[in-house]
Amino acid sequence: MKTSIKQILLFCFILCDGMVISFAQDSSNYFPLEVGNIWSYKYSDIVEKGLPKKRFISDSVWIQDKIYYKWTYRNENDEGYTELIRQDSIGRIWLRRNEIDKLWMDFTKSDSSKYEFATEHDDTLTVFVIENEIVKTNIGNFSCKVFNFYDPDVFDSDVGYYFAPFVGLVKIRYSHWAQEKISGYSFPNDSVTVNIHNKQDKKKVLDLFAQFKNSPNPFNSNTFIHYYLSSPCNVRIDVLNIHGQIINQLLNQYSSKGDHYVRFDASKLPTGIYFARIVGNNDMRIIRMLHLR
């Protein structure tokens, strides 16, 4: 008896049901942007007064059809300031200053790579990227992606930002000249996360995607992906192949509460198993889809 490719794929599709599918870390997961998220820090003993001890996302605004988040800083005296940041479709964080977006954190960069960051004073800083550096905090140990901002015009002066997937900024390192300038002594001012607060309670987060499925399934050329939101948020839907590679981004926009439908056109793709992944408010779901031509 001959077994067709379609029969083999259908068997594999059924066999996959209930399995945990693990994909490579997506760059967009490193900095969860949601209004109400708070990161609090404790500094080392030698600290410059006035450094921010709390950073949080206070609000969101739309500018030229793009969603920006208000990234607010506060020190021990509750003094601080707010900047606008946004995340693009591939996970890079842009800082908006003087009505211009400047690339701040490029999570698509690999280990030992570098890029340049333009400050508000038009100075250029070199940013060095390090991956998989372990940071120990009182809320857990994290494998982080590190961005070291180095100013070539100021000797021994740099700032390091440590990001952990699905958690955000767990550590900041300030390194600069101490007051003993004659001796040339310098020291790092480390701040480590002591608390991360998510505005959404656990039940609300878990129930965010009350429905996430596609129909028909298996399908030929086209299928509709249905999702239901229990609360409004920014939603991203990607289609991945069996290697975990993103082959199509179907959606990346703010969605209201309720039912939504997105069409996936696979007419130009080969027969096979694909995965749809939905992300929003730090929650994620994955479904399997079988394309038969």
N, C-alpha and C positions, 0 to 999 in steps of 0.2 A: 504494500500500500504506500503510495507516495504522500509525503507530507509537504504541504505548501509553506512558503515563507509566512503567509498570513496566519496559518494555524500555529506555527512556532511562536510568532509574536503574540498571538492571543493567549497561548499557554503561559508565556513569560509574563504577560500583563497580569494574568490572574495570580500567578505565583508571587508577583511583587506585592500583592495586597497585604497590608499589615506590616511590611518591612519598613525599617527606618532608613531613609535615603540621606546620605551625608554628602554635602557639596562643599567646595572650597569656599573660604570666607569671602563674602561679598564686601567690596570696599565701602558700600553705603551703610554698612552696619556699625561702623566705628563711632559714629557720633549721633546718637538718637535725639532727633530734634522734635520736641513736643512741649507745648506751653505748659508750664508748671513743673518741669523737671529741674531739680536743684542738685548741685554738687558743692559740698562743704569740705574745707581743708584745714589741716593742722600743720603749722610750720615748725621747722627745726628751731633749736634754741637761738641761733644767730639769725635774726630776721630784720629786714628793713621795715620800719613802721609804714603803714599805709598800703601794703600789698593786699590785694583782694583775698578774703578768706571764704567768700561764697560767690558762686557763679550760677546763674539760673536763666531759664528762658521765660521772660515775662509776658511776651505777647507775640503775635504774628501779624504781618501786614502784606498787602499785595502791591507790588510796584512793577508796572509794565508787564503784566501777566505772569509775574513770578512771585512765589511766596518767600518772604524773608522772616527771620525770627529775631526778636530783640534779645541779644546776648548781654545780660546785665551783670556788672561786677559790684561787689560790696566789701568794704574792709571792716575792721573791728568796731569802727565808729559809725557803721552803716552809711558810709560815704562811698560814692562810686560813680560809675557812668555806664552808658548803654551803647552798644554797637549793633549794626545790622549784619546778619550772616544768612547765607542760603546754601543749600546743597543741590548740586546738579544731578543729572540722571546717572552719572557714572561714579558718584560718591565724593566728588571734590567739594570742599568748603570754600566759599567766596566771601570776602569781607568787603562791605560797601562803605566807602569813604568818599566824601565830596562828590556824591552821585556817580561814582565809578566803582565797578566791581573788580577787586583784586584777588588773585588766587592766594589763599591762605594755607589750607591743609590739603595736600594732594594725596589722597589715600590710594590712588592708582599706582603710585610710585613703589618700586620694589626696593629691597634691602640694598644699602650702600649707594643708592642713587641720590641725585640732588636737583634742585631747581632754584629759581630766584623769586624773591618776594619784594615788591615795591612798597615802601612805607608811605605815610601821608605826607612826609617831607621830601618825597621823591628820592630817598636813599634806597639803595639796593642791598638786601640781605641775602646771603646764601643759606638755603635750607637743606640740611643733610638728613636723610631718612634711614632709620634703623628699625629692623623688624625683630619680633620675638624676644624683647627684653622683659625680664620678669620684674614686676613691681609688687612688693609685699605691703599690704595695708591691713587695718584692723577689720575690714569687711571681706577680706579674701586676697588671694594672690592672682595676679593677672599677667598674661602674656601680651605685651603692648607693642604698638607701632609708635615710634618716637620721631618727632620732628625737632631738630636742633636748628634754631635761627641764629646765625653767626654774622656779626657785624665786622667786616674786615678793617674798618677804620678805627675800631675801639679794641685795643688789645685785651685778650682774656675776658671777653664779654659775650655771653650768649644766653639764650632762653630755650629750654627744652619742654615740649608738651608730649605727654604719654597717654595714648588712647587705647582702650580695651574694647573689643567687639561687644555690642549691645549694652555697654556700660557708659562709655564716653571718656571724658578727661579725668583720669585717676591720679595724675601727678603733674606738677609743674616744677621745673628747676630753673632758678635764677642764678647765674654765675657772673660776678663782676668784681671790680676792685673793692677791697675793704678800705677803711679809713687810713690804715698804715700804708699809704701809697709809696712811701720811700722804700720800704722793705720789699714792695712788689708782691705782698701777700694777697691772695684772693681766696674766696670761699664760695661754695654753692649754697643757695637758700632753697632747700627742698620743701615742698608742700605735698602732703599725701592725703588722698581722699579719706575722710572719716565718715561721710554719710552721702548716700545717693537717694533722693526722694523722687518717686514718680507720682505725678498728680493722679493718675488713674489707679484705682484700687485693683487688686489682683482679679477679682471676679469680673469686673468690667473689662479688663484687658483680655481675659480668656474668652469672654463672650463677644468680643468685638466683631469677629467674623462668624455670625450665627449660621450663615450658609456660604459655602464655597465649592462649586461643582461645575462641570461642563456637560453639555448635552447637544447632540448625541455623543455617545462614547461607548464603543469605538465610532469613529467618524471618517467620512470621505471628504477631503478638501476643506470643509468649514465646520466649526463647532462654536457654540456660544458659551462663554464663561459667565456664570451667575454668582454674584456675591451680595450679601446683605450686611450692612453696617448698623451696629447698635448705637453708634455715635459718630458724628462727622469727623473726618480726619484726612490727611494726605495719604493717598493709596498708590502703591506701585505694584504692577503685575508684570512679571517676566515669564517668558517661555524658555525652558532649558532643554538641552538634549541629554542623552544618557551619560555624557561625560561631565555634566554639571556646568556646561558652557551656556551663557545667555545667547540665544539666537534671535530673540525678538522681544522688545519692550512694548507691551500692549497699552500700558497706562502708567502715567506718573502725574497725578493731579489731585486737587482737593475734591473729595466726594462727600455728599450730604448723607444723612441718615436714611436708611431704607434699601430697597432693591436696586441693583445695577446690573447691566449686561454688557459684555465686551465680546466682539467677534474675533475669532482667531482663524486667519486664512492660511492654511497649510498646503495650498494647491501646488506650490513650487517646491515643497519639501518632500524628501523620500519617505517611504513607508517606515514606520517605527514607533517606538514609545517616546513620548515627550512629557515634560513636567511643567505645570503652571504653578508659579509661586506668587503669593500675595503678601505684601508687607505694609504695616501701618500701625502707628502707636506702639512700637516695639513688639508687636505681635506678628507671627508669620505662620502661614499655612501652605502646604504643598499637595497638589493632586496629580494623579497620573492620567495621561490621555493617550489613547491608541489611534494612530493615523493609518488607515488602510486605503490604498489606492486601487 
